[in-house]
Amino acid sequence: MVRVRAFVLFAAAVTGLLGCATQPASSTSDVSPPVAAARARKGGPFEVTSAQFGIFGADSEGHRILFETDRFPAVIAAPYGWYIIFKTNKPTVVWREEFELPEPPPSWGPGEVLGIYTISPDRKTAVTERVIPTRLGFIANEWRYAPGDPIGAHAMRVYIDGQLVREFKFNIEDGPGHDRPSRSNSPTT
């Protein structure tokens, strides 16, 4: 059953803008100066109060919402992702997402070239890392299904300040956006 959760558009927009304010680390072992500085700061612990994954949509009034689910069809440009609400007395946190696919996609899109995320050597995992101010207590990330993206089991692992806080496992199922030869057209022997 799909549960509907309100997704705060204002917080998402502000978080998106703030989340893009710093460049990600160039690799999983090479940490950028802003990330290193944020990790070096002392502050209190954090507490995750809510963490959800699903597909994004809009309600009848046009407000952005998240339809919580762990399976959905491959539909071109369909937005999916997560948000996490947390509490902390630290001024900033470092969040990191590791998005693992069942097989390498034909392309990771322009985000790879622009340095928005880095790609693992096997081309199956994208890593996004950001330093953000904590005054909103909210982090989120979104992806969109693209032609040729693999279907099957996927995982997104989200870390705050180096600590795994959630792993979202989900399945993208065959759908109208997945280009694959039809089994009915395959030759028989």
mmCIF file of the C-alpha atoms, coordinates in Angstrom:
data_MODEL
# 
_entry.id   MODEL 
# 
loop_
_atom_site.group_PDB 
_atom_site.id 
_atom_site.type_symbol 
_atom_site.label_atom_id 
_atom_site.label_alt_id 
_atom_site.label_comp_id 
_atom_site.label_asym_id 
_atom_site.label_entity_id 
_atom_site.label_seq_id 
_atom_site.pdbx_PDB_ins_code 
_atom_site.Cartn_x 
_atom_site.Cartn_y 
_atom_site.Cartn_z 
_atom_site.occupancy 
_atom_site.B_iso_or_equiv 
_atom_site.pdbx_formal_charge 
_atom_site.auth_seq_id 
_atom_site.auth_comp_id 
_atom_site.auth_asym_id 
_atom_site.auth_atom_id 
_atom_site.pdbx_PDB_model_num 
ATOM 1   C CA . MET A 1 1   ? 0.000  0.000   0.000   1.00 0.00 ? 1   MET A CA 1 
ATOM 2   C CA . VAL A 1 2   ? 1.318  3.425   -0.930  1.00 0.00 ? 2   VAL A CA 1 
ATOM 3   C CA . ARG A 1 3   ? 1.176  5.922   1.902   1.00 0.00 ? 3   ARG A CA 1 
ATOM 4   C CA . VAL A 1 4   ? 1.068  9.587   1.026   1.00 0.00 ? 4   VAL A CA 1 
ATOM 5   C CA . ARG A 1 5   ? 3.277  11.942  3.011   1.00 0.00 ? 5   ARG A CA 1 
ATOM 6   C CA . ALA A 1 6   ? 3.323  15.692  2.620   1.00 0.00 ? 6   ALA A CA 1 
ATOM 7   C CA . PHE A 1 7   ? 6.576  16.944  1.195   1.00 0.00 ? 7   PHE A CA 1 
ATOM 8   C CA . VAL A 1 8   ? 7.336  20.524  2.087   1.00 0.00 ? 8   VAL A CA 1 
ATOM 9   C CA . LEU A 1 9   ? 8.023  22.336  -1.193  1.00 0.00 ? 9   LEU A CA 1 
ATOM 10  C CA . PHE A 1 10  ? 9.638  25.343  0.445   1.00 0.00 ? 10  PHE A CA 1 
ATOM 11  C CA . ALA A 1 11  ? 12.062 23.215  2.436   1.00 0.00 ? 11  ALA A CA 1 
ATOM 12  C CA . ALA A 1 12  ? 12.877 21.136  -0.632  1.00 0.00 ? 12  ALA A CA 1 
ATOM 13  C CA . ALA A 1 13  ? 13.591 24.216  -2.730  1.00 0.00 ? 13  ALA A CA 1 
ATOM 14  C CA . VAL A 1 14  ? 15.746 25.810  -0.042  1.00 0.00 ? 14  VAL A CA 1 
ATOM 15  C CA . THR A 1 15  ? 17.554 22.536  0.637   1.00 0.00 ? 15  THR A CA 1 
ATOM 16  C CA . GLY A 1 16  ? 18.153 22.066  -3.078  1.00 0.00 ? 16  GLY A CA 1 
ATOM 17  C CA . LEU A 1 17  ? 19.700 25.511  -3.312  1.00 0.00 ? 17  LEU A CA 1 
ATOM 18  C CA . LEU A 1 18  ? 21.766 25.078  -0.165  1.00 0.00 ? 18  LEU A CA 1 
ATOM 19  C CA . GLY A 1 19  ? 22.747 21.533  -1.076  1.00 0.00 ? 19  GLY A CA 1 
ATOM 20  C CA . CYS A 1 20  ? 24.262 22.763  -4.328  1.00 0.00 ? 20  CYS A CA 1 
ATOM 21  C CA . ALA A 1 21  ? 26.343 25.419  -2.599  1.00 0.00 ? 21  ALA A CA 1 
ATOM 22  C CA . THR A 1 22  ? 29.458 23.245  -2.286  1.00 0.00 ? 22  THR A CA 1 
ATOM 23  C CA . GLN A 1 23  ? 31.208 20.888  -4.646  1.00 0.00 ? 23  GLN A CA 1 
ATOM 24  C CA . PRO A 1 24  ? 31.262 17.158  -3.880  1.00 0.00 ? 24  PRO A CA 1 
ATOM 25  C CA . ALA A 1 25  ? 34.404 15.264  -3.029  1.00 0.00 ? 25  ALA A CA 1 
ATOM 26  C CA . SER A 1 26  ? 36.312 14.199  -6.139  1.00 0.00 ? 26  SER A CA 1 
ATOM 27  C CA . SER A 1 27  ? 36.412 10.567  -5.005  1.00 0.00 ? 27  SER A CA 1 
ATOM 28  C CA . THR A 1 28  ? 35.417 8.445   -2.065  1.00 0.00 ? 28  THR A CA 1 
ATOM 29  C CA . SER A 1 29  ? 38.882 8.738   -0.485  1.00 0.00 ? 29  SER A CA 1 
ATOM 30  C CA . ASP A 1 30  ? 39.746 12.314  -1.519  1.00 0.00 ? 30  ASP A CA 1 
ATOM 31  C CA . VAL A 1 31  ? 37.788 14.767  0.631   1.00 0.00 ? 31  VAL A CA 1 
ATOM 32  C CA . SER A 1 32  ? 37.312 18.382  -0.471  1.00 0.00 ? 32  SER A CA 1 
ATOM 33  C CA . PRO A 1 33  ? 38.423 21.172  1.913   1.00 0.00 ? 33  PRO A CA 1 
ATOM 34  C CA . PRO A 1 34  ? 34.838 22.262  2.844   1.00 0.00 ? 34  PRO A CA 1 
ATOM 35  C CA . VAL A 1 35  ? 33.913 18.661  3.678   1.00 0.00 ? 35  VAL A CA 1 
ATOM 36  C CA . ALA A 1 36  ? 37.101 18.154  5.700   1.00 0.00 ? 36  ALA A CA 1 
ATOM 37  C CA . ALA A 1 37  ? 36.487 21.413  7.586   1.00 0.00 ? 37  ALA A CA 1 
ATOM 38  C CA . ALA A 1 38  ? 32.898 20.445  8.378   1.00 0.00 ? 38  ALA A CA 1 
ATOM 39  C CA . ARG A 1 39  ? 34.000 17.041  9.631   1.00 0.00 ? 39  ARG A CA 1 
ATOM 40  C CA . ALA A 1 40  ? 36.603 18.677  11.866  1.00 0.00 ? 40  ALA A CA 1 
ATOM 41  C CA . ARG A 1 41  ? 34.051 20.949  13.603  1.00 0.00 ? 41  ARG A CA 1 
ATOM 42  C CA . LYS A 1 42  ? 32.875 19.876  17.015  1.00 0.00 ? 42  LYS A CA 1 
ATOM 43  C CA . GLY A 1 43  ? 29.197 19.796  17.766  1.00 0.00 ? 43  GLY A CA 1 
ATOM 44  C CA . GLY A 1 44  ? 26.506 17.683  19.292  1.00 0.00 ? 44  GLY A CA 1 
ATOM 45  C CA . PRO A 1 45  ? 25.065 14.481  17.882  1.00 0.00 ? 45  PRO A CA 1 
ATOM 46  C CA . PHE A 1 46  ? 22.122 14.376  15.517  1.00 0.00 ? 46  PHE A CA 1 
ATOM 47  C CA . GLU A 1 47  ? 18.813 12.528  15.701  1.00 0.00 ? 47  GLU A CA 1 
ATOM 48  C CA . VAL A 1 48  ? 16.849 11.383  12.660  1.00 0.00 ? 48  VAL A CA 1 
ATOM 49  C CA . THR A 1 49  ? 13.146 12.022  13.284  1.00 0.00 ? 49  THR A CA 1 
ATOM 50  C CA . SER A 1 50  ? 11.798 10.940  9.884   1.00 0.00 ? 50  SER A CA 1 
ATOM 51  C CA . ALA A 1 51  ? 13.224 9.272   6.776   1.00 0.00 ? 51  ALA A CA 1 
ATOM 52  C CA . GLN A 1 52  ? 11.186 8.379   3.719   1.00 0.00 ? 52  GLN A CA 1 
ATOM 53  C CA . PHE A 1 53  ? 11.698 7.205   0.164   1.00 0.00 ? 53  PHE A CA 1 
ATOM 54  C CA . GLY A 1 54  ? 9.327  7.113   -2.777  1.00 0.00 ? 54  GLY A CA 1 
ATOM 55  C CA . ILE A 1 55  ? 8.165  8.844   -5.929  1.00 0.00 ? 55  ILE A CA 1 
ATOM 56  C CA . PHE A 1 56  ? 7.449  12.555  -6.018  1.00 0.00 ? 56  PHE A CA 1 
ATOM 57  C CA . GLY A 1 57  ? 4.205  14.007  -7.271  1.00 0.00 ? 57  GLY A CA 1 
ATOM 58  C CA . ALA A 1 58  ? 1.719  16.757  -6.541  1.00 0.00 ? 58  ALA A CA 1 
ATOM 59  C CA . ASP A 1 59  ? -1.574 16.888  -4.679  1.00 0.00 ? 59  ASP A CA 1 
ATOM 60  C CA . SER A 1 60  ? -4.763 18.442  -6.092  1.00 0.00 ? 60  SER A CA 1 
ATOM 61  C CA . GLU A 1 61  ? -3.577 21.911  -5.032  1.00 0.00 ? 61  GLU A CA 1 
ATOM 62  C CA . GLY A 1 62  ? -0.194 21.506  -6.723  1.00 0.00 ? 62  GLY A CA 1 
ATOM 63  C CA . HIS A 1 63  ? 1.830  21.018  -3.523  1.00 0.00 ? 63  HIS A CA 1 
ATOM 64  C CA . ARG A 1 64  ? 4.732  18.640  -3.851  1.00 0.00 ? 64  ARG A CA 1 
ATOM 65  C CA . ILE A 1 65  ? 4.254  15.321  -2.044  1.00 0.00 ? 65  ILE A CA 1 
ATOM 66  C CA . LEU A 1 66  ? 6.096  12.051  -1.675  1.00 0.00 ? 66  LEU A CA 1 
ATOM 67  C CA . PHE A 1 67  ? 4.242  8.815   -2.370  1.00 0.00 ? 67  PHE A CA 1 
ATOM 68  C CA . GLU A 1 68  ? 6.094  6.383   -0.138  1.00 0.00 ? 68  GLU A CA 1 
ATOM 69  C CA . THR A 1 69  ? 6.832  3.115   -1.946  1.00 0.00 ? 69  THR A CA 1 
ATOM 70  C CA . ASP A 1 70  ? 9.640  0.654   -2.528  1.00 0.00 ? 70  ASP A CA 1 
ATOM 71  C CA . ARG A 1 71  ? 8.624  -0.340  -6.074  1.00 0.00 ? 71  ARG A CA 1 
ATOM 72  C CA . PHE A 1 72  ? 7.512  1.600   -9.105  1.00 0.00 ? 72  PHE A CA 1 
ATOM 73  C CA . PRO A 1 73  ? 7.504  1.246   -12.916 1.00 0.00 ? 73  PRO A CA 1 
ATOM 74  C CA . ALA A 1 74  ? 10.197 2.616   -15.221 1.00 0.00 ? 74  ALA A CA 1 
ATOM 75  C CA . VAL A 1 75  ? 8.592  5.825   -16.505 1.00 0.00 ? 75  VAL A CA 1 
ATOM 76  C CA . ILE A 1 76  ? 10.747 8.344   -18.381 1.00 0.00 ? 76  ILE A CA 1 
ATOM 77  C CA . ALA A 1 77  ? 11.522 11.428  -16.233 1.00 0.00 ? 77  ALA A CA 1 
ATOM 78  C CA . ALA A 1 78  ? 9.621  10.044  -13.218 1.00 0.00 ? 78  ALA A CA 1 
ATOM 79  C CA . PRO A 1 79  ? 11.138 11.685  -10.099 1.00 0.00 ? 79  PRO A CA 1 
ATOM 80  C CA . TYR A 1 80  ? 12.030 9.501   -7.146  1.00 0.00 ? 80  TYR A CA 1 
ATOM 81  C CA . GLY A 1 81  ? 14.176 9.978   -4.074  1.00 0.00 ? 81  GLY A CA 1 
ATOM 82  C CA . TRP A 1 82  ? 14.228 10.532  -0.340  1.00 0.00 ? 82  TRP A CA 1 
ATOM 83  C CA . TYR A 1 83  ? 14.082 13.076  2.416   1.00 0.00 ? 83  TYR A CA 1 
ATOM 84  C CA . ILE A 1 84  ? 15.334 12.966  5.976   1.00 0.00 ? 84  ILE A CA 1 
ATOM 85  C CA . ILE A 1 85  ? 14.323 15.246  8.836   1.00 0.00 ? 85  ILE A CA 1 
ATOM 86  C CA . PHE A 1 86  ? 16.791 15.466  11.695  1.00 0.00 ? 86  PHE A CA 1 
ATOM 87  C CA . LYS A 1 87  ? 17.696 17.432  14.809  1.00 0.00 ? 87  LYS A CA 1 
ATOM 88  C CA . THR A 1 88  ? 21.151 18.615  15.821  1.00 0.00 ? 88  THR A CA 1 
ATOM 89  C CA . ASN A 1 89  ? 22.844 21.520  17.525  1.00 0.00 ? 89  ASN A CA 1 
ATOM 90  C CA . LYS A 1 90  ? 25.696 21.499  14.987  1.00 0.00 ? 90  LYS A CA 1 
ATOM 91  C CA . PRO A 1 91  ? 25.795 24.440  12.547  1.00 0.00 ? 91  PRO A CA 1 
ATOM 92  C CA . THR A 1 92  ? 26.496 22.194  9.522   1.00 0.00 ? 92  THR A CA 1 
ATOM 93  C CA . VAL A 1 93  ? 26.485 18.529  8.593   1.00 0.00 ? 93  VAL A CA 1 
ATOM 94  C CA . VAL A 1 94  ? 27.945 16.538  5.728   1.00 0.00 ? 94  VAL A CA 1 
ATOM 95  C CA . TRP A 1 95  ? 25.455 14.294  3.985   1.00 0.00 ? 95  TRP A CA 1 
ATOM 96  C CA . ARG A 1 96  ? 26.467 11.629  1.538   1.00 0.00 ? 96  ARG A CA 1 
ATOM 97  C CA . GLU A 1 97  ? 24.346 9.462   -0.733  1.00 0.00 ? 97  GLU A CA 1 
ATOM 98  C CA . GLU A 1 98  ? 25.569 6.271   -2.390  1.00 0.00 ? 98  GLU A CA 1 
ATOM 99  C CA . PHE A 1 99  ? 23.136 5.315   -5.143  1.00 0.00 ? 99  PHE A CA 1 
ATOM 100 C CA . GLU A 1 100 ? 23.751 1.739   -6.315  1.00 0.00 ? 100 GLU A CA 1 
ATOM 101 C CA . LEU A 1 101 ? 22.204 0.274   -9.474  1.00 0.00 ? 101 LEU A CA 1 
ATOM 102 C CA . PRO A 1 102 ? 21.930 -3.427  -10.386 1.00 0.00 ? 102 PRO A CA 1 
ATOM 103 C CA . GLU A 1 103 ? 24.110 -2.811  -13.471 1.00 0.00 ? 103 GLU A CA 1 
ATOM 104 C CA . PRO A 1 104 ? 25.858 0.177   -15.051 1.00 0.00 ? 104 PRO A CA 1 
ATOM 105 C CA . PRO A 1 105 ? 23.532 2.524   -16.953 1.00 0.00 ? 105 PRO A CA 1 
ATOM 106 C CA . PRO A 1 106 ? 24.372 3.640   -20.503 1.00 0.00 ? 106 PRO A CA 1 
ATOM 107 C CA . SER A 1 107 ? 25.037 7.116   -19.055 1.00 0.00 ? 107 SER A CA 1 
ATOM 108 C CA . TRP A 1 108 ? 24.955 8.823   -15.668 1.00 0.00 ? 108 TRP A CA 1 
ATOM 109 C CA . GLY A 1 109 ? 23.911 12.050  -17.381 1.00 0.00 ? 109 GLY A CA 1 
ATOM 110 C CA . PRO A 1 110 ? 25.414 15.532  -17.140 1.00 0.00 ? 110 PRO A CA 1 
ATOM 111 C CA . GLY A 1 111 ? 25.842 15.397  -13.348 1.00 0.00 ? 111 GLY A CA 1 
ATOM 112 C CA . GLU A 1 112 ? 28.941 13.249  -13.748 1.00 0.00 ? 112 GLU A CA 1 
ATOM 113 C CA . VAL A 1 113 ? 30.638 15.708  -16.129 1.00 0.00 ? 113 VAL A CA 1 
ATOM 114 C CA . LEU A 1 114 ? 29.581 18.702  -14.019 1.00 0.00 ? 114 LEU A CA 1 
ATOM 115 C CA . GLY A 1 115 ? 31.015 17.148  -10.854 1.00 0.00 ? 115 GLY A CA 1 
ATOM 116 C CA . ILE A 1 116 ? 27.657 16.979  -9.075  1.00 0.00 ? 116 ILE A CA 1 
ATOM 117 C CA . TYR A 1 117 ? 28.432 13.374  -8.177  1.00 0.00 ? 117 TYR A CA 1 
ATOM 118 C CA . THR A 1 118 ? 31.238 10.874  -8.719  1.00 0.00 ? 118 THR A CA 1 
ATOM 119 C CA . ILE A 1 119 ? 30.942 7.406   -10.202 1.00 0.00 ? 119 ILE A CA 1 
ATOM 120 C CA . SER A 1 120 ? 32.504 4.194   -8.882  1.00 0.00 ? 120 SER A CA 1 
ATOM 121 C CA . PRO A 1 121 ? 35.034 2.335   -11.059 1.00 0.00 ? 121 PRO A CA 1 
ATOM 122 C CA . ASP A 1 122 ? 32.452 -0.371  -11.870 1.00 0.00 ? 122 ASP A CA 1 
ATOM 123 C CA . ARG A 1 123 ? 30.045 2.442   -12.997 1.00 0.00 ? 123 ARG A CA 1 
ATOM 124 C CA . LYS A 1 124 ? 27.202 1.038   -10.845 1.00 0.00 ? 124 LYS A CA 1 
ATOM 125 C CA . THR A 1 125 ? 27.295 3.580   -7.984  1.00 0.00 ? 125 THR A CA 1 
ATOM 126 C CA . ALA A 1 126 ? 26.977 7.371   -7.921  1.00 0.00 ? 126 ALA A CA 1 
ATOM 127 C CA . VAL A 1 127 ? 28.209 9.213   -4.831  1.00 0.00 ? 127 VAL A CA 1 
ATOM 128 C CA . THR A 1 128 ? 26.860 12.649  -3.928  1.00 0.00 ? 128 THR A CA 1 
ATOM 129 C CA . GLU A 1 129 ? 28.280 14.551  -0.969  1.00 0.00 ? 129 GLU A CA 1 
ATOM 130 C CA . ARG A 1 130 ? 27.309 17.978  0.352   1.00 0.00 ? 130 ARG A CA 1 
ATOM 131 C CA . VAL A 1 131 ? 27.959 20.233  3.328   1.00 0.00 ? 131 VAL A CA 1 
ATOM 132 C CA . ILE A 1 132 ? 24.753 21.981  4.409   1.00 0.00 ? 132 ILE A CA 1 
ATOM 133 C CA . PRO A 1 133 ? 23.649 24.331  7.174   1.00 0.00 ? 133 PRO A CA 1 
ATOM 134 C CA . THR A 1 134 ? 21.338 22.595  9.629   1.00 0.00 ? 134 THR A CA 1 
ATOM 135 C CA . ARG A 1 135 ? 18.904 25.396  10.450  1.00 0.00 ? 135 ARG A CA 1 
ATOM 136 C CA . LEU A 1 136 ? 16.158 23.663  8.408   1.00 0.00 ? 136 LEU A CA 1 
ATOM 137 C CA . GLY A 1 137 ? 16.900 20.174  9.780   1.00 0.00 ? 137 GLY A CA 1 
ATOM 138 C CA . PHE A 1 138 ? 16.106 18.723  6.392   1.00 0.00 ? 138 PHE A CA 1 
ATOM 139 C CA . ILE A 1 139 ? 18.050 16.965  3.620   1.00 0.00 ? 139 ILE A CA 1 
ATOM 140 C CA . ALA A 1 140 ? 16.766 15.443  0.396   1.00 0.00 ? 140 ALA A CA 1 
ATOM 141 C CA . ASN A 1 141 ? 17.833 14.192  -2.998  1.00 0.00 ? 141 ASN A CA 1 
ATOM 142 C CA . GLU A 1 142 ? 15.992 13.317  -6.169  1.00 0.00 ? 142 GLU A CA 1 
ATOM 143 C CA . TRP A 1 143 ? 16.762 11.341  -9.312  1.00 0.00 ? 143 TRP A CA 1 
ATOM 144 C CA . ARG A 1 144 ? 14.759 10.811  -12.509 1.00 0.00 ? 144 ARG A CA 1 
ATOM 145 C CA . TYR A 1 145 ? 14.395 7.685   -14.567 1.00 0.00 ? 145 TYR A CA 1 
ATOM 146 C CA . ALA A 1 146 ? 16.140 7.993   -17.969 1.00 0.00 ? 146 ALA A CA 1 
ATOM 147 C CA . PRO A 1 147 ? 15.836 5.839   -21.094 1.00 0.00 ? 147 PRO A CA 1 
ATOM 148 C CA . GLY A 1 148 ? 17.993 2.737   -20.788 1.00 0.00 ? 148 GLY A CA 1 
ATOM 149 C CA . ASP A 1 149 ? 18.394 2.941   -17.005 1.00 0.00 ? 149 ASP A CA 1 
ATOM 150 C CA . PRO A 1 150 ? 18.407 -0.552  -15.528 1.00 0.00 ? 150 PRO A CA 1 
ATOM 151 C CA . ILE A 1 151 ? 15.384 -2.101  -13.906 1.00 0.00 ? 151 ILE A CA 1 
ATOM 152 C CA . GLY A 1 152 ? 15.600 -4.304  -10.828 1.00 0.00 ? 152 GLY A CA 1 
ATOM 153 C CA . ALA A 1 153 ? 16.917 -3.921  -7.282  1.00 0.00 ? 153 ALA A CA 1 
ATOM 154 C CA . HIS A 1 154 ? 18.429 -0.532  -6.382  1.00 0.00 ? 154 HIS A CA 1 
ATOM 155 C CA . ALA A 1 155 ? 19.768 0.895   -3.114  1.00 0.00 ? 155 ALA A CA 1 
ATOM 156 C CA . MET A 1 156 ? 20.427 4.362   -1.739  1.00 0.00 ? 156 MET A CA 1 
ATOM 157 C CA . ARG A 1 157 ? 22.554 4.646   1.388   1.00 0.00 ? 157 ARG A CA 1 
ATOM 158 C CA . VAL A 1 158 ? 22.448 8.009   3.172   1.00 0.00 ? 158 VAL A CA 1 
ATOM 159 C CA . TYR A 1 159 ? 25.092 9.083   5.672   1.00 0.00 ? 159 TYR A CA 1 
ATOM 160 C CA . ILE A 1 160 ? 25.202 12.113  7.948   1.00 0.00 ? 160 ILE A CA 1 
ATOM 161 C CA . ASP A 1 161 ? 28.661 13.044  9.195   1.00 0.00 ? 161 ASP A CA 1 
ATOM 162 C CA . GLY A 1 162 ? 30.004 9.654   8.164   1.00 0.00 ? 162 GLY A CA 1 
ATOM 163 C CA . GLN A 1 163 ? 27.311 7.630   9.948   1.00 0.00 ? 163 GLN A CA 1 
ATOM 164 C CA . LEU A 1 164 ? 24.907 5.491   7.922   1.00 0.00 ? 164 LEU A CA 1 
ATOM 165 C CA . VAL A 1 165 ? 21.439 6.758   8.890   1.00 0.00 ? 165 VAL A CA 1 
ATOM 166 C CA . ARG A 1 166 ? 19.227 5.026   6.296   1.00 0.00 ? 166 ARG A CA 1 
ATOM 167 C CA . GLU A 1 167 ? 19.421 2.525   3.505   1.00 0.00 ? 167 GLU A CA 1 
ATOM 168 C CA . PHE A 1 168 ? 16.535 2.648   1.082   1.00 0.00 ? 168 PHE A CA 1 
ATOM 169 C CA . LYS A 1 169 ? 16.131 -0.509  -1.012  1.00 0.00 ? 169 LYS A CA 1 
ATOM 170 C CA . PHE A 1 170 ? 13.675 -0.383  -3.887  1.00 0.00 ? 170 PHE A CA 1 
ATOM 171 C CA . ASN A 1 171 ? 12.806 -1.981  -7.220  1.00 0.00 ? 171 ASN A CA 1 
ATOM 172 C CA . ILE A 1 172 ? 12.273 -0.234  -10.507 1.00 0.00 ? 172 ILE A CA 1 
ATOM 173 C CA . GLU A 1 173 ? 10.057 -2.517  -12.551 1.00 0.00 ? 173 GLU A CA 1 
ATOM 174 C CA . ASP A 1 174 ? 9.624  -2.871  -16.281 1.00 0.00 ? 174 ASP A CA 1 
ATOM 175 C CA . GLY A 1 175 ? 7.342  -0.153  -17.578 1.00 0.00 ? 175 GLY A CA 1 
ATOM 176 C CA . PRO A 1 176 ? 6.608  2.138   -20.502 1.00 0.00 ? 176 PRO A CA 1 
ATOM 177 C CA . GLY A 1 177 ? 9.949  3.947   -20.080 1.00 0.00 ? 177 GLY A CA 1 
ATOM 178 C CA . HIS A 1 178 ? 12.187 0.909   -20.324 1.00 0.00 ? 178 HIS A CA 1 
ATOM 179 C CA . ASP A 1 179 ? 13.517 0.075   -23.791 1.00 0.00 ? 179 ASP A CA 1 
ATOM 180 C CA . ARG A 1 180 ? 13.854 -3.665  -23.969 1.00 0.00 ? 180 ARG A CA 1 
ATOM 181 C CA . PRO A 1 181 ? 13.012 -6.079  -26.780 1.00 0.00 ? 181 PRO A CA 1 
ATOM 182 C CA . SER A 1 182 ? 9.628  -7.664  -26.347 1.00 0.00 ? 182 SER A CA 1 
ATOM 183 C CA . ARG A 1 183 ? 9.763  -11.365 -25.479 1.00 0.00 ? 183 ARG A CA 1 
ATOM 184 C CA . SER A 1 184 ? 6.853  -12.002 -27.843 1.00 0.00 ? 184 SER A CA 1 
ATOM 185 C CA . ASN A 1 185 ? 9.013  -10.862 -30.773 1.00 0.00 ? 185 ASN A CA 1 
ATOM 186 C CA . SER A 1 186 ? 11.920 -13.161 -29.960 1.00 0.00 ? 186 SER A CA 1 
ATOM 187 C CA . PRO A 1 187 ? 12.535 -16.089 -32.300 1.00 0.00 ? 187 PRO A CA 1 
ATOM 188 C CA . THR A 1 188 ? 11.456 -19.541 -31.165 1.00 0.00 ? 188 THR A CA 1 
ATOM 189 C CA . THR A 1 189 ? 13.300 -22.766 -31.806 1.00 0.00 ? 189 THR A CA 1 
# 
